[in-house]
């Protein structure tokens, strides 16, 4: 293959402090810290390879990029890429896999532990002077609950979900894995539990599935109504999996005990995003999509991405999600 013209549209999405090696194949590299929607087509007009993270490439955009041969997604999720349009054109779309198998589970459990032990609420109480004014050595102002003997419900049990399950078992939790919601109670595979039963039984529900038309709004008012009042919901996957308005209502109504989110449907959120108005809740934690972002994970991501480009150049594409 002749020299590739490679354009990286959103360098800032990888973050600082990683070694940004370049492909070993013959290439010309152009990097942009970020790109607006209006800049996508002009910047990719002569590109053979586009590197994107959360930038959308729909069918109309792809149709205006006749030279494009490969999209290297610097993330696992590729829901912002029109895969059907890429497949029709023979464009390779390679995503990143496995790089977050440690860092996201650790972040997931940071949220679980903080909520189960009310760390945020105790911090607020101390800032208000409650401990200083106490007549005894400790406070009983917030609930503290152990994990041992409780049930973790996994919705999505790939590499990350499975790693979360192993950590849960180390804490003495019972782990149940949900079937697809659409599967109902029919033909439940060995080792799985019907989606509805996971919603009913779990003390902690943790989401680890991709955002697809099938999973959009996976957790909404009907699911919250079936959850235990003592349950907490964790989402370190994709914001669109949960109806955010229904989440606020469930917290307001005491249908669930708490929630820990690292993702929102709109990222970055607008200043008036509803969930930003609830950051002072002791039973709600929102982090800015950083569960994946340890230095080691980001370096592994970058190294894998460069490998995909070299493999494409050699005629052996890797992690091609457009394969039939």
N, C-alpha and C positions, 0 to 999 in steps of 0.2 A: 504494500500500500504506500502511496506517495505521502508526502508530508501532510499532517493533519492541521487544520486551523481550529484551535480549541479556544472557546470563549467561556469564561467563568462569570456568571451574571451576579452572583451574590456572595462574594468572598467573606463579608462580615458574618454570614450565618454559620461559619465554621468556628469563629471565635479566635482569640489570640493564643499565643504560646504553644503552637504546634509547628513542627518542621514541615513546611509545604514543599515537599519534593515534587519534581516534574516527571512526566513520562519519559521512558527510555527511547520510545519511538521518535522518528523525525516529526517535528511539530513546530507550529508557531502558537504562542500562548498570549492571550489577552485576558486580563483580570479586571473586574469591576467590583467595588465594595458592595454596591447595591444597585438595583435597576428598577426603574418605574415601569408600569405597564406600557407606557408610550415608547420606552427605550428598548423593549425586548426585540422587536422585529429589526430595527436598524442595527442593533448590536450583533444579532445572529444572522444577518443577511448573507455573510460569507463564511459562516461557521460550518465545519464538518461535525464538530462535537460541541454540545452545549452542556455545561455543568450548572445544575440548578438544585435548590433545596426546596423551598416552599413557593417558588415562582410558578404560576400556572402557564401551561402550554396547551391550549385547546385546539380543536380541529381547525378553526379559522386561522389561528396563528401558524400552525404547522404547515398549512397549505401555502403560506407565503414564504416558506423557508425551503426552497427546492434543493439546496445543497446539503441540508442537515441529514446526517447518517446515524448519529448516536446521541442519546441523551443520558448523561451520567448523573443520576440522582444522588445527591450527597445526604441521603437519609434512607430509612427503610420504607416509609410510606410514599406512594406515588399517585395518590388520589387526585392530584392537581394536573396530572398528565393525561391527555386523551389517548389511552392505550389502543383503542380501536383504530384511530387515525394513524398512529405510529405503525401498527401492524399492517395496515393497508399499504403503507408506504415502504415497508421493510426497514423501518428505523429501529435500531436496537435501543432498548431502554434498560439500563442496568441499575439496580438499586443496591443498597448496602445492607448486609445481614450479619447478625451475630455480634456486632461491635458493642452493643449496649446490654449484653446478657448479664453483666455484673452491676453496672452503674444504675440502670433503671430499677432493678429489684431492690437495691440498697435504698434508693430514694423512696420507693414504695413503702418500705418498712419504716423509714424515717417518719413518713406521714401516719402510718398505722400506729406506731408507738406514741407519737406526739398526741394523737387524738385519744387513744385508749387511756393515756395517763394524764390527759388534760394539761399538758405543758403550757399551752397558750393561755388558758384560763388562769392558771397559777401565776404566770408571769404578770398578767394584768392585775391580779389581786395584790401582788407585791408592789407593783408600781403605784397602786392606790393606797399603800400603807397597811394592808390587812395583816401581814405577818408581823410587822413592827408593833402593831397594836394588840397582838394576840396575848392572851393570858397564859398560854402554854407553848410548848416547843414547836408545834406544827399546825398546819391548817387543814380543815376538812371542808373547804369551800367548794371543791370541785370533785367530780367522780374520778376514781382511779380503778381501772379494771385490768386484770391480768389477761394474757393471751392463752396460757395453757388451758387446754380443755375446751376451747372455743372452736368454731368452725369457720374456715376460710373458703369462700366461694370464688373460684377462678372462672372468669368469662374470657376465654382465650387462653390456651395452654400450649403455646409454641415455646420457643426458647426462653423468652422473658417470663411468661406466665409460669412455666415449669420451674424456673429458678426461684420465683417468688414462692411457689409451693414448697420447694425444698427448705427455704428459710423458715417458712411457717411450721413445717414439721419439726425443725430444730427447736422451735419455741413450744412444742407440744400441742400444736393445733391439728385438728382434723381438716384435711383438704378434700374438697369436692370440686370436680371439674364439670362445667356446664356444657350441654349439647348446644347446637345452634338453636336460637329461639324458634325458628321456623320448623324445627324438627318435631315439636310437640312431645308427646309421650310415646311415640312410635319408634321402634327399632333403635333403642338406646344402646350404643356400643359399650362393651365391657370397660369399666373404669370411669364411666361418665354418669352424670346425673342430669335428669331433665332440667332445662333452663328454669322452668317455673319453680321446681323444687329447690334449686340453688337459691333463687330469690327468697323463697320462704324460710329456708333453714339457716342461711349464713349469718354469722355475727359480723364478719367483714367480707364485703364484696369488692373484688379488685378486677378492673377492666384491662385486658391486654390483647385486644383484637383490632384489626384495621378498620378504618372508616370506609364503608362501601354503601351502596344504596340499601343493602339488606340490613346493615348495622346502624345506619343513621337514625338517631332517636331511639336507640336500643333500650335505654332506661328512661322512662317517662312516668307520668302519674299512675298508670296501672301497676307498674313495677314497684314504685314507692309505696303504694297502698298495701302491697303484699309483704313488704320487708318487715322484719322485727323492729319494734320501736327502739331497741338497743343497738341496732346495726349501724355500721359506718360504711360509706361508699368511697372507694378510692379510684381515681382515674388518672393514670400516667400514660395513657395511650393517645386518644384523639378526642378533642372537645365535643365534636358532633355526635359522639356516642350517647350523650346525655342531654335531655331537654333541660336547658339551664333555668328556664322559668319554673318548671315543675320541681327542680331541685330546691329552689328558694322556697317554694310553697311547702315542700316536704320538711325542710328545716323549720320553717315558721310554725307548722302544725305539729311538730314533734313526731312525725312519721318515722324519722330516722334520728339517730343520736348524733351524727356528725358526718362530715365529708372532707376529703383531702384531694385536691385537684392540682395537677401540674399543667393542664391544658384547657384551652377555651376554644369555642367554635371560631371566633375571630381573634387572630393573633397578628400583631399586638392589638389589644383591645382598645376601643374608644374610651375616652375619659368617663363617659356616662354608662359604661357597660354595667348591667345590673349586679353581677357578682362582685364588682369592685366596691359596691356600696355595702357589702357585708363582710368586709375584711376584719372588722372588730369583733365579730362573733367568736366566742371561745371555742365553738365546735366546728369551725370552718377554717381550713387552711388552703390558701391558693399560692402556688409558687409559679414563677414565670417561665414555664416550659424548659426547666433546667435539669430534669431528671437524667437526661441522656448525656449531659455536657461535662463530665469529668475530663481532665486533661488527657488521661490515658485512653478514654473512649473516643475522644475526638481525633487523637492521633491514629488510632486503629481505623477509624472511619476514613480518614484521608488516605492512608496507605492502601486500603482496599479499593478506594475510588481510582487511584492512579493505576492500580493493578488491572482494573476493569478496562481502562483506556488502552493500556498496553496489550491486553488480551484481544480487544477489538481490532487493534492495529495489526495483530498477528493472524487475524482471521478466525479466532476462537473466542467469541464473546462470552462473558461470564455473567451470571445472575440476570440474564435477559428475561424480563417479565413479559415480553411480547412473543415468546415462543408459543406455538400453537399447543 
